[in-house]
C-alpha cells in the first residue's frame, strides 16, 4: 500500500444521513462508530432533530452505535443525551485504542463494524489501522478550528489522488 492509500476511505459520501443503513445491516454490519463534530452536526452544536431521528432509525434497524471523539467527556455526554449511544471520549484518534473500546462497548468486531467521520488523518486512518470499514463524509460546516483548517489542505491532496485512483479502477473494469 502506498503512502497516500493508507488514508483512503473505503467509501466517500456526501453525508452520514444519506447512507443505506438497512442495506448495510443486511450485509452483516452490526455496529457503527461515529465522529460527532462536522460529521453529525456542526462543531460544538447539540444533537438536532435530524441526528435524533437518525439514531432512532439505527436502533430500530438493530444497530449498536458509539460516539468516538477526541473531545472531552462533557461535549460527548451533552450530545449523547439526545442520542442514547455508547461513548468514548478523549479517544486520541487515530490511535487504535478508542476504536477498540467502542467495539467492546457495542459487542462488535472489525468485520461487522463501520466507522463514519469527516477527517482523513484522524477518523479514517484510525479506522483503517484498526481494520474497520471507513466511510468519509463531507464536513457539515466550513467553519472549523485552525488546526483542522490546516489539515483540510492536505486532505484535498489525498482526496485528489483517491478520486483519480477510483476513476482508474472504473476504467479497468470497462
C-alpha atoms as an extended CHARMM CRD file, in Angstrom:
* protein
*
       174  EXT
         1         1  UNK       CA              0.0000000000        0.0000000000        0.0000000000  PROA      1               0.0000000000
         2         2  UNK       CA              1.3610000000        3.3900000000       -0.9730000000  PROA      2               0.0000000000
         3         3  UNK       CA              1.8720000000        6.3170000000        1.3380000000  PROA      3               0.0000000000
         4         4  UNK       CA             -1.3730000000        8.0770000000        0.4250000000  PROA      4               0.0000000000
         5         5  UNK       CA             -3.5560000000        4.9490000000        0.1780000000  PROA      5               0.0000000000
         6         6  UNK       CA             -3.3420000000        4.3800000000        3.9260000000  PROA      6               0.0000000000
         7         7  UNK       CA             -5.5560000000        7.4630000000        4.2860000000  PROA      7               0.0000000000
         8         8  UNK       CA             -8.1040000000        6.4770000000        1.6250000000  PROA      8               0.0000000000
         9         9  UNK       CA            -11.6020000000        5.8230000000        2.9480000000  PROA      9               0.0000000000
        10        10  UNK       CA            -13.3700000000        2.6390000000        1.9230000000  PROA      10              0.0000000000
        11        11  UNK       CA            -16.2960000000        4.8290000000        0.8560000000  PROA      11              0.0000000000
        12        12  UNK       CA            -16.7200000000        8.5920000000        0.3820000000  PROA      12              0.0000000000
        13        13  UNK       CA            -20.2460000000       10.0380000000        0.5560000000  PROA      13              0.0000000000
        14        14  UNK       CA            -21.8670000000       13.4260000000        0.9930000000  PROA      14              0.0000000000
        15        15  UNK       CA            -23.4680000000       12.8520000000        4.3730000000  PROA      15              0.0000000000
        16        16  UNK       CA            -23.8500000000       10.4170000000        7.2580000000  PROA      16              0.0000000000
        17        17  UNK       CA            -27.5720000000       10.9460000000        6.7950000000  PROA      17              0.0000000000
        18        18  UNK       CA            -27.5740000000        9.5370000000        3.2420000000  PROA      18              0.0000000000
        19        19  UNK       CA            -26.1390000000        6.0780000000        3.8860000000  PROA      19              0.0000000000
        20        20  UNK       CA            -28.2330000000        2.9730000000        3.0510000000  PROA      20              0.0000000000
        21        21  UNK       CA            -28.3410000000        1.7170000000        6.6460000000  PROA      21              0.0000000000
        22        22  UNK       CA            -30.8680000000       -1.0490000000        6.0590000000  PROA      22              0.0000000000
        23        23  UNK       CA            -28.6890000000       -2.4280000000        3.2580000000  PROA      23              0.0000000000
        24        24  UNK       CA            -25.5750000000       -2.2220000000        5.4400000000  PROA      24              0.0000000000
        25        25  UNK       CA            -27.3820000000       -4.1780000000        8.1640000000  PROA      25              0.0000000000
        26        26  UNK       CA            -28.3830000000       -6.8260000000        5.6020000000  PROA      26              0.0000000000
        27        27  UNK       CA            -24.6960000000       -7.0670000000        4.6230000000  PROA      27              0.0000000000
        28        28  UNK       CA            -23.8790000000       -8.0980000000        8.1980000000  PROA      28              0.0000000000
        29        29  UNK       CA            -22.7810000000       -4.8510000000        9.8380000000  PROA      29              0.0000000000
        30        30  UNK       CA            -23.9900000000       -4.5450000000       13.4290000000  PROA      30              0.0000000000
        31        31  UNK       CA            -22.0890000000       -1.6190000000       14.9350000000  PROA      31              0.0000000000
        32        32  UNK       CA            -21.4960000000        1.9340000000       13.7580000000  PROA      32              0.0000000000
        33        33  UNK       CA            -18.9330000000        4.2490000000       15.2900000000  PROA      33              0.0000000000
        34        34  UNK       CA            -19.4780000000        7.9530000000       14.6330000000  PROA      34              0.0000000000
        35        35  UNK       CA            -17.3860000000       11.0360000000       14.9760000000  PROA      35              0.0000000000
        36        36  UNK       CA            -19.6210000000       13.9080000000       16.1570000000  PROA      36              0.0000000000
        37        37  UNK       CA            -18.3610000000       17.3170000000       15.1050000000  PROA      37              0.0000000000
        38        38  UNK       CA            -18.8120000000       18.1090000000       11.4200000000  PROA      38              0.0000000000
        39        39  UNK       CA            -19.9570000000       14.5310000000       10.8340000000  PROA      39              0.0000000000
        40        40  UNK       CA            -23.3620000000       14.6150000000       12.5440000000  PROA      40              0.0000000000
        41        41  UNK       CA            -23.6480000000       18.3220000000       13.4610000000  PROA      41              0.0000000000
        42        42  UNK       CA            -21.5140000000       21.4770000000       13.1120000000  PROA      42              0.0000000000
        43        43  UNK       CA            -18.6810000000       21.8730000000       15.6440000000  PROA      43              0.0000000000
        44        44  UNK       CA            -19.9220000000       22.0360000000       19.2450000000  PROA      44              0.0000000000
        45        45  UNK       CA            -23.6020000000       22.0030000000       18.1940000000  PROA      45              0.0000000000
        46        46  UNK       CA            -26.0680000000       19.9340000000       20.2220000000  PROA      46              0.0000000000
        47        47  UNK       CA            -27.8670000000       16.9640000000       18.7350000000  PROA      47              0.0000000000
        48        48  UNK       CA            -30.5720000000       18.2580000000       16.4370000000  PROA      48              0.0000000000
        49        49  UNK       CA            -33.8020000000       16.6700000000       15.2350000000  PROA      49              0.0000000000
        50        50  UNK       CA            -32.0830000000       15.0890000000       12.2380000000  PROA      50              0.0000000000
        51        51  UNK       CA            -29.4980000000       13.4150000000       14.4890000000  PROA      51              0.0000000000
        52        52  UNK       CA            -32.1910000000       12.1990000000       16.9020000000  PROA      52              0.0000000000
        53        53  UNK       CA            -34.2070000000       10.7010000000       14.0390000000  PROA      53              0.0000000000
        54        54  UNK       CA            -31.1210000000        9.0260000000       12.5900000000  PROA      54              0.0000000000
        55        55  UNK       CA            -30.2760000000        7.2610000000       15.8480000000  PROA      55              0.0000000000
        56        56  UNK       CA            -33.9100000000        6.2300000000       16.3800000000  PROA      56              0.0000000000
        57        57  UNK       CA            -33.8040000000        4.6830000000       12.8940000000  PROA      57              0.0000000000
        58        58  UNK       CA            -30.4760000000        2.9560000000       13.5820000000  PROA      58              0.0000000000
        59        59  UNK       CA            -31.7080000000        1.4830000000       16.8730000000  PROA      59              0.0000000000
        60        60  UNK       CA            -34.9250000000        0.2980000000       15.1700000000  PROA      60              0.0000000000
        61        61  UNK       CA            -32.8730000000       -1.4330000000       12.4420000000  PROA      61              0.0000000000
        62        62  UNK       CA            -30.8430000000       -3.1980000000       15.1460000000  PROA      62              0.0000000000
        63        63  UNK       CA            -27.5360000000       -1.3170000000       15.0660000000  PROA      63              0.0000000000
        64        64  UNK       CA            -25.4610000000       -0.6850000000       18.1420000000  PROA      64              0.0000000000
        65        65  UNK       CA            -23.8760000000        2.7690000000       17.9520000000  PROA      65              0.0000000000
        66        66  UNK       CA            -20.9670000000        4.5110000000       19.6160000000  PROA      66              0.0000000000
        67        67  UNK       CA            -19.7800000000        8.1080000000       19.5450000000  PROA      67              0.0000000000
        68        68  UNK       CA            -15.9820000000        8.2860000000       19.2840000000  PROA      68              0.0000000000
        69        69  UNK       CA            -14.4800000000       11.7050000000       19.8680000000  PROA      69              0.0000000000
        70        70  UNK       CA            -11.1850000000       13.3310000000       20.7170000000  PROA      70              0.0000000000
        71        71  UNK       CA            -13.2720000000       15.8430000000       22.6470000000  PROA      71              0.0000000000
        72        72  UNK       CA            -13.7880000000       15.9710000000       26.4030000000  PROA      72              0.0000000000
        73        73  UNK       CA            -16.4110000000       13.9220000000       28.2310000000  PROA      73              0.0000000000
        74        74  UNK       CA            -18.7800000000       16.8770000000       28.6980000000  PROA      74              0.0000000000
        75        75  UNK       CA            -19.0570000000       17.5550000000       24.9480000000  PROA      75              0.0000000000
        76        76  UNK       CA            -19.6880000000       13.9160000000       24.1040000000  PROA      76              0.0000000000
        77        77  UNK       CA            -22.0900000000       13.3330000000       27.0180000000  PROA      77              0.0000000000
        78        78  UNK       CA            -24.0660000000       16.5010000000       26.2860000000  PROA      78              0.0000000000
        79        79  UNK       CA            -24.5100000000       15.4700000000       22.6440000000  PROA      79              0.0000000000
        80        80  UNK       CA            -25.3460000000       11.8920000000       23.6340000000  PROA      80              0.0000000000
        81        81  UNK       CA            -28.2020000000       12.8820000000       25.9680000000  PROA      81              0.0000000000
        82        82  UNK       CA            -30.4660000000       13.0880000000       22.9240000000  PROA      82              0.0000000000
        83        83  UNK       CA            -28.9650000000       10.0900000000       21.1130000000  PROA      83              0.0000000000
        84        84  UNK       CA            -28.5070000000        7.2580000000       23.6190000000  PROA      84              0.0000000000
        85        85  UNK       CA            -25.3730000000        5.7160000000       22.0770000000  PROA      85              0.0000000000
        86        86  UNK       CA            -22.2610000000        4.2910000000       23.6930000000  PROA      86              0.0000000000
        87        87  UNK       CA            -19.4940000000        6.8590000000       24.1310000000  PROA      87              0.0000000000
        88        88  UNK       CA            -15.7260000000        7.0450000000       24.0020000000  PROA      88              0.0000000000
        89        89  UNK       CA            -14.2600000000       10.4940000000       24.6590000000  PROA      89              0.0000000000
        90        90  UNK       CA            -10.6340000000       11.6640000000       24.6030000000  PROA      90              0.0000000000
        91        91  UNK       CA            -10.1880000000        8.8300000000       22.1030000000  PROA      91              0.0000000000
        92        92  UNK       CA             -6.8210000000       10.0260000000       20.8050000000  PROA      92              0.0000000000
        93        93  UNK       CA             -7.7550000000        9.2170000000       17.1930000000  PROA      93              0.0000000000
        94        94  UNK       CA             -6.0640000000        7.9020000000       15.0760000000  PROA      94              0.0000000000
        95        95  UNK       CA             -4.7900000000        5.5930000000       17.8420000000  PROA      95              0.0000000000
        96        96  UNK       CA             -6.4550000000        2.1710000000       17.7520000000  PROA      96              0.0000000000
        97        97  UNK       CA             -7.4480000000        2.0990000000       21.4270000000  PROA      97              0.0000000000
        98        98  UNK       CA            -10.5520000000        4.2770000000       21.1430000000  PROA      98              0.0000000000
        99        99  UNK       CA            -11.8800000000        2.2650000000       18.2180000000  PROA      99              0.0000000000
       100       100  UNK       CA            -11.3130000000       -0.9530000000       20.1620000000  PROA      100             0.0000000000
       101       101  UNK       CA            -13.0840000000        0.4520000000       23.2350000000  PROA      101             0.0000000000
       102       102  UNK       CA            -16.0130000000        1.4680000000       21.0240000000  PROA      102             0.0000000000
       103       103  UNK       CA            -16.2990000000       -2.0510000000       19.5750000000  PROA      103             0.0000000000
       104       104  UNK       CA            -16.0260000000       -3.5590000000       23.0440000000  PROA      104             0.0000000000
       105       105  UNK       CA            -18.8870000000       -1.3380000000       24.2670000000  PROA      105             0.0000000000
       106       106  UNK       CA            -21.0310000000       -2.3400000000       21.2570000000  PROA      106             0.0000000000
       107       107  UNK       CA            -20.0850000000       -6.0310000000       21.3510000000  PROA      107             0.0000000000
       108       108  UNK       CA            -18.7840000000       -5.9390000000       17.7740000000  PROA      108             0.0000000000
       109       109  UNK       CA            -15.5150000000       -6.6460000000       15.9710000000  PROA      109             0.0000000000
       110       110  UNK       CA            -13.8130000000       -5.0350000000       12.9640000000  PROA      110             0.0000000000
       111       111  UNK       CA            -15.5510000000       -7.3030000000       10.4320000000  PROA      111             0.0000000000
       112       112  UNK       CA            -19.0570000000       -6.1520000000       11.4250000000  PROA      112             0.0000000000
       113       113  UNK       CA            -18.3350000000       -2.5350000000       12.3750000000  PROA      113             0.0000000000
       114       114  UNK       CA            -18.4710000000        0.6540000000       10.3080000000  PROA      114             0.0000000000
       115       115  UNK       CA            -16.8660000000        3.9840000000       11.0600000000  PROA      115             0.0000000000
       116       116  UNK       CA            -18.3080000000        7.3090000000        9.8470000000  PROA      116             0.0000000000
       117       117  UNK       CA            -16.2930000000       10.5230000000       10.1240000000  PROA      117             0.0000000000
       118       118  UNK       CA            -15.2540000000       13.7030000000        8.3220000000  PROA      118             0.0000000000
       119       119  UNK       CA            -11.4480000000       13.7010000000        8.6610000000  PROA      119             0.0000000000
       120       120  UNK       CA             -8.9160000000       11.5580000000        6.8220000000  PROA      120             0.0000000000
       121       121  UNK       CA             -5.9310000000       11.8500000000        9.1450000000  PROA      121             0.0000000000
       122       122  UNK       CA             -7.7780000000       11.0580000000       12.3660000000  PROA      122             0.0000000000
       123       123  UNK       CA            -11.1140000000        9.3430000000       11.6630000000  PROA      123             0.0000000000
       124       124  UNK       CA            -10.4150000000        7.3390000000        8.5130000000  PROA      124             0.0000000000
       125       125  UNK       CA             -6.8010000000        6.4900000000        9.2350000000  PROA      125             0.0000000000
       126       126  UNK       CA             -7.6440000000        5.2680000000       12.7370000000  PROA      126             0.0000000000
       127       127  UNK       CA            -10.4980000000        3.1050000000       11.4490000000  PROA      127             0.0000000000
       128       128  UNK       CA             -8.3190000000        1.6340000000        8.7030000000  PROA      128             0.0000000000
       129       129  UNK       CA             -5.4930000000        0.9260000000       11.1520000000  PROA      129             0.0000000000
       130       130  UNK       CA             -7.9940000000       -0.9500000000       13.3120000000  PROA      130             0.0000000000
       131       131  UNK       CA             -9.4100000000       -2.9340000000       10.3710000000  PROA      131             0.0000000000
       132       132  UNK       CA            -12.8120000000       -1.2010000000       10.3610000000  PROA      132             0.0000000000
       133       133  UNK       CA            -14.6490000000       -0.2660000000        7.1490000000  PROA      133             0.0000000000
       134       134  UNK       CA            -14.3000000000        3.5260000000        6.9380000000  PROA      134             0.0000000000
       135       135  UNK       CA            -16.7950000000        5.9730000000        5.4730000000  PROA      135             0.0000000000
       136       136  UNK       CA            -15.6800000000        9.5490000000        4.9220000000  PROA      136             0.0000000000
       137       137  UNK       CA            -18.3870000000       12.2080000000        4.7970000000  PROA      137             0.0000000000
       138       138  UNK       CA            -18.0980000000       15.7840000000        3.6210000000  PROA      138             0.0000000000
       139       139  UNK       CA            -17.8320000000       18.2260000000        6.5360000000  PROA      139             0.0000000000
       140       140  UNK       CA            -21.2110000000       19.6910000000        7.5040000000  PROA      140             0.0000000000
       141       141  UNK       CA            -19.9650000000       23.2270000000        8.1120000000  PROA      141             0.0000000000
       142       142  UNK       CA            -16.9670000000       25.1200000000        6.6930000000  PROA      142             0.0000000000
       143       143  UNK       CA            -16.1520000000       26.9580000000        9.9550000000  PROA      143             0.0000000000
       144       144  UNK       CA            -13.5200000000       24.9010000000       11.7800000000  PROA      144             0.0000000000
       145       145  UNK       CA            -10.7200000000       25.2530000000       14.3000000000  PROA      145             0.0000000000
       146       146  UNK       CA             -7.4020000000       26.3860000000       12.8140000000  PROA      146             0.0000000000
       147       147  UNK       CA             -5.6140000000       23.0400000000       13.2470000000  PROA      147             0.0000000000
       148       148  UNK       CA             -8.3950000000       21.3390000000       11.2620000000  PROA      148             0.0000000000
       149       149  UNK       CA             -8.3250000000       24.0220000000        8.5470000000  PROA      149             0.0000000000
       150       150  UNK       CA             -4.6240000000       23.2820000000        8.0370000000  PROA      150             0.0000000000
       151       151  UNK       CA             -5.2790000000       19.5260000000        7.7910000000  PROA      151             0.0000000000
       152       152  UNK       CA             -8.0170000000       20.1350000000        5.2150000000  PROA      152             0.0000000000
       153       153  UNK       CA             -5.4230000000       21.4570000000        2.7430000000  PROA      153             0.0000000000
       154       154  UNK       CA             -3.5290000000       18.1710000000        2.9960000000  PROA      154             0.0000000000
       155       155  UNK       CA             -6.7700000000       16.1960000000        2.8210000000  PROA      155             0.0000000000
       156       156  UNK       CA             -7.5830000000       17.8300000000       -0.5300000000  PROA      156             0.0000000000
       157       157  UNK       CA             -4.3470000000       16.4230000000       -1.9420000000  PROA      157             0.0000000000
       158       158  UNK       CA             -5.1080000000       12.9020000000       -0.6910000000  PROA      158             0.0000000000
       159       159  UNK       CA             -8.7120000000       13.1130000000       -1.9540000000  PROA      159             0.0000000000
       160       160  UNK       CA             -7.4870000000       14.2090000000       -5.3720000000  PROA      160             0.0000000000
       161       161  UNK       CA             -5.4230000000       11.0290000000       -5.6910000000  PROA      161             0.0000000000
       162       162  UNK       CA             -8.1970000000        8.9080000000       -4.1160000000  PROA      162             0.0000000000
       163       163  UNK       CA            -10.6890000000       10.1000000000       -6.7320000000  PROA      163             0.0000000000
       164       164  UNK       CA             -8.1400000000        9.7030000000       -9.5420000000  PROA      164             0.0000000000
       165       165  UNK       CA             -7.4540000000        6.1220000000       -8.4430000000  PROA      165             0.0000000000
       166       166  UNK       CA            -11.2070000000        5.3880000000       -8.2920000000  PROA      166             0.0000000000
       167       167  UNK       CA            -11.6290000000        6.6390000000      -11.8670000000  PROA      167             0.0000000000
       168       168  UNK       CA             -8.7480000000        4.4240000000      -12.9950000000  PROA      168             0.0000000000
       169       169  UNK       CA            -10.2770000000        1.3720000000      -11.3030000000  PROA      169             0.0000000000
       170       170  UNK       CA            -13.6230000000        2.0260000000      -13.0170000000  PROA      170             0.0000000000
       171       171  UNK       CA            -11.8460000000        2.2840000000      -16.3970000000  PROA      171             0.0000000000
       172       172  UNK       CA            -10.0620000000       -1.0180000000      -15.7400000000  PROA      172             0.0000000000
       173       173  UNK       CA            -13.4830000000       -2.7200000000      -15.4550000000  PROA      173             0.0000000000
       174       174  UNK       CA            -14.9350000000       -1.0950000000      -18.5850000000  PROA      174             0.0000000000
